[in-house]
Amino acid sequence: MVSKPIILPTNFYEGDQLEVIQELAPKNFELIFLKEASQKELINTISLADYLLVGGRLQINSEVLEHAKRLKMVQRTGAGLDNMDFHAFRKRSLPLYVNFGVNANSVAEHTIMMMLALLRNMPLVHETTKLGKWNKHGFGLASRGLKGKIVGLFGMGHIGLEVARLLQVFNVKVLYNKPNRLSSVEEKELGISYCTFEELLKNSDIISLHASLNASTKHVINIESLKQMKSSSYLINTSRGQLVDEPALVEALNKRIIRGAALDVFEKEPFDASNGLFQCENVILTPHIGGVTTESFTEMMRAAFKNIELFHNGFQTEIEHKRVKL
């Protein structure tokens, strides 16, 4: 009897997420799971896998791939690639596929929610009201509207583009900065204007980060760039935690160099109790859930399993546009 090819997810799943994965997995494959989401457990288990389904923050590096004797292809559930060692992939001639844009709408919606929550000071309003304190005029006059604001988008991939589209209904001015400027047609359709990074910092009421992590973007938000922002401005990061120098942001928030921030991603995940952001009053924190809703998680897994199945059956050309150029 021919054994089924094995798919190994790198994340630890339980409850509803596990049920979704088990339901969507192709029937002609076998799923095996890590006992815990750790590098050691991944190294100990990967020798069994024909296909790797990469979610979470575990590093797919040379040490991991050295033990992956049966591995034929690696499929990323989302789009981030900062945990992939491209040199190790090239050395093995191992194909890597990504679901570009599969959760863009989910992250974009989370970004807009964070903008509105910051402007309306929603966490404090919610908690104070739950305590039975009625402060209609105080909270109302302290809040701000999104209409008429200048929103700066740093990075303009799938998620940045979706944020720009969603912002069209709010009657705001949208600036953006990215290495390769969009065409004039695209800018006109989205109602956005290109500017330098320095202009983005100086002019924006809200800056939202949507860039990938690389040598040029790591800690692009640091104490120097924060000091260039308006003292009334807000920072939002739903991209990668390492884009922001967190101690510098803590300083900026505590000294009111900027008015507030909302973060869904962090330099270290999961974060621990020593993170200074916990002590800041003017910050909203969420545990990297921007890209995860019932709908987006289901679609991410469905698309990932479909890619693996197509690859295994020899239809690589059908998913070539999702292959990463290493």
N, C-alpha and C positions, 0 to 999 in steps of 0.2 A: 504493500500500500504506500503510495506517494504521500509524504508528509506535506502539510500546508505551509506556505511561506509565513514567516513570523513578523508581525509588526510590534515594535516596542515604543510606547509613548515615554517621553522623558520626564513628564510631569506626574505628580501624584494626584489621582482623581478619586473622588468618592461621592456618594449621594447622587443627586440629579445629574451631575456632570458625567459620572461613571456610567449611568444608565444611558445617556445620550450617546456616548462613545460605543458602548456595547451594541446598541441598537443600529448605529450607522456603519459599523465596521463591516467590510465586505465578507460574505459568508465563506468564501473560498480562501480566507486567511485566518491565521490564529493570532489572537492578541495575548501578549504577556505584559505584566506590569512590574514596575519597580516597587519594592517594599517601602521605600522612602525616596524622596527627591533629593538625592545626594550624589556627589561626584563618585564616591567610593562604590555606591550601589550601582550606578550606571556602568562603571568600569567592570564590575563583577558580572553584569548581566548582558552586556551588549554583544558578547560572543555568540549569543543565541539568535540575534536579530538579523533578518534579511532586509528589513526596512525600519528606519527610525522616524518617529513622529515627534518632532521637537516643539515643545511648549515650555514655558517657564524660563528659568534663568541658568540652568546647568550649562557648563561650557562644553562645546563639542570641539575638542582640541586634539592634538597629536596623541596624547596619552590615551584618550578615549578611542580614537580611531585605530590605534595599534592593536587593540583587543577586538576590533570589529571585523573579524575574518570573513564573515558571511555577508556583510553589508553591501547592498547593491545601490541604494539610493537614500537620500535624506530629504524629508519633507518637513518644512516649517509650517506650523499651523497659522501663524500670523505673518508679519512682514519684517520685524526687527532682526538684524543680522549681527549685532555686536557681540553675541556669544558664540559666533562661528569663527574658527581658525581657517581662513581661506588657504593659507600655505599648506596646512595639513590636508585639506580637500584636494588641492592641486597635486600634491605628492601621491595621493591614492587614485587620482583621476576619478573622484567620486562626485556624481552629479548631486546638485542641491537645488531643490524647488521651493518656491515661496508663493503664498497666496496673496499677491499684491492687492491691496485695497479691499480685502474681504471684510474687514471690520471698520472701514473708514467712516461710515455713517455713524456707527456707535460711538467712536471716539469724538467725532465732530459734535454730536449731540451732547456728550459729556462736557466738552469744552464750552459750548454755549451755556449749559447749565451753570458751570463754574463762573462764567462772566456775570450772569444775572445774580447768582448767590452772593458774589463778592459785592456787587454794586448795591444790593439790598441788605447786606449784612445778615443774611438769612440764618446762619447757625445761632448767632446771639439772639436774634429776634425769636426764633423758635424756642430756644431753651428758656428765655425769660418769660415768654408767654405761657409755657408749660408750668412755670412756677406760680402762675396766677397773677402776674404783674401786667397791667394794661398800660402800655406806653405808646399809644397810637401816634401822637404828634411828635414825640421825641424820636422814635424810630423812623417815622415817615420823613421828617425833615433831614435826618442823617443819611437817608438812602439816596441813591442816584439812579437815573435812568440810562439805558443803553443808547437811546436815540440821540443822534448828533455827536456821538463820541468818535474818536479816531482809534481804530483797532489796527495794530501792527502784527502781521503774521511773519514769523521767521521760519522759513521753509515752506515749500509749496508742492508737496507730493500729493498723494491721494487724499490724505486727511486734511491738509491745508486747503486744498481745492474745495473740499466738501464744507469746511468751515466758512470759506468765502461765499459759497452758494447760500448757506443757511443765513449768513449775516445780511443778505440782500434785503430781507423783509424788515430789518430793524432800522433802516435809514441811517446807516453809519458810513463813515469814510474809512475805507480799508486800504492800508499800505502793506506792501510785502517786500521781502528781501530773500533772494535765493541766488546760488551761483550762476545759473543760466536763466536769464530773464525770459518770461513768457512772451508769446507773440502779441502784437498790438490787438489782434482780433480776440485772443483769449482774454486779455486785460479788459477790453471793452465789454465782452459778454459777462464777465464777473463783476464789472464795476470796480476794479482795483487799480492801484497805481504803484509802480516800482519805485523804490528808494534805496539809498545806501543803508547799511546797518546802523551807522551813526545817526542818520536822519530818522530811522525807525525808533531808536531809543529816545531821541529828543522830542519827537512830535506825538507819540502814541499815548493815549489814555489807558489803553490795555495792550499789553504785549503777550502774544500767545505763541509758544514754541512748537514747531512741527518739523524740525530738521532731524535727519539721521545722525547717529553718533559717529564721529571720526576725529582725527587729530585736530582738524580745524574748528570743530564745534564743541569739543570738550571744554567745559567751564567757560563757554562763550558769555554766559551771564556770571560775572564776577563783580567784585566791589567797584571796579572802575566803570563797568558798563551800567551797573545799578545807579551810580551817582550821576550818570548822564540822563537817566529817566526823570520824568516829572515827579515831584514829591506827591502828587495826587494820583499817580498811576498805579496800575495793578499788573502783576506778572502771573501768567498761567503756564503750567507745563504738563502736557499730557503726552509728551514724546518720549524722551529718555532722561533719566535722573541725572546722568553725568553731564548734561548740558549746563547744569546749574552748580555753582560752587555753594554748597549748602551753608557752611559757616558764614560766608559773605552775605547770603540772603538773610540769615538770622540777624546779623548785624544791621542790615538795611531795614528789616521789619521793626526791630526793637528801637532803632534810632529814627524811625519814620522817614527814612530816606525815600522809600516808596510807601504807598498807602496800605497795600495788602498783596497777598499772593494766594494762589490755589494750585496745589500739586497733586497729581495722581501717580507720579513716578519719582523715584528717589535714588540717590547714589548707591545706597545699600538696601537691598530688598531680600527678605522682610527687614524693616528698620527695627532698631531696638530702643529701649527707654532713654538712652543717652542722647538721642537726636534732639538738638536744640530747638527744632521747629515746634516740638510739643509745648514749649513754654511761651510761644508767641501767640498773642491774642488775635492778631490780624491775619490769620492764615487759615485756609480750609485744606484739609488733607483727606485723600481717599486712597485705598490700597490697590492701586494699579488695576482698576476695574473699568476704565474708560472703554476698552475694547470688548468688554464681556457683558453681553445681555443674553437672555435665552435665545433670541433670534440669531445674534452674531456668533455665539458659540456653536450653535447647531450648524450654521452655514460654514464656519471655519472647518469643522470636523468633516462635514459632508464633502467639501471641496478637497480637503487634504486626502481623505480616503479615495476619492475618485482619481486624483493624480497618481497615487500609489498603484491603484488597480490598472490604470491605463499604462503606466510605465511597465508594470510586471507583464502585461499582455502584449507588449511590443508596440504600443501606440505613443511613443515618446513625442513625436512631432505634434500631436494634438495638445500637448501641454508645454511646448517649447517656449512660448512667450512667458512662462512662469519660471523658467530656469534661470538661475543666477549665473552671471558671467564671472567666472573665478580668475 
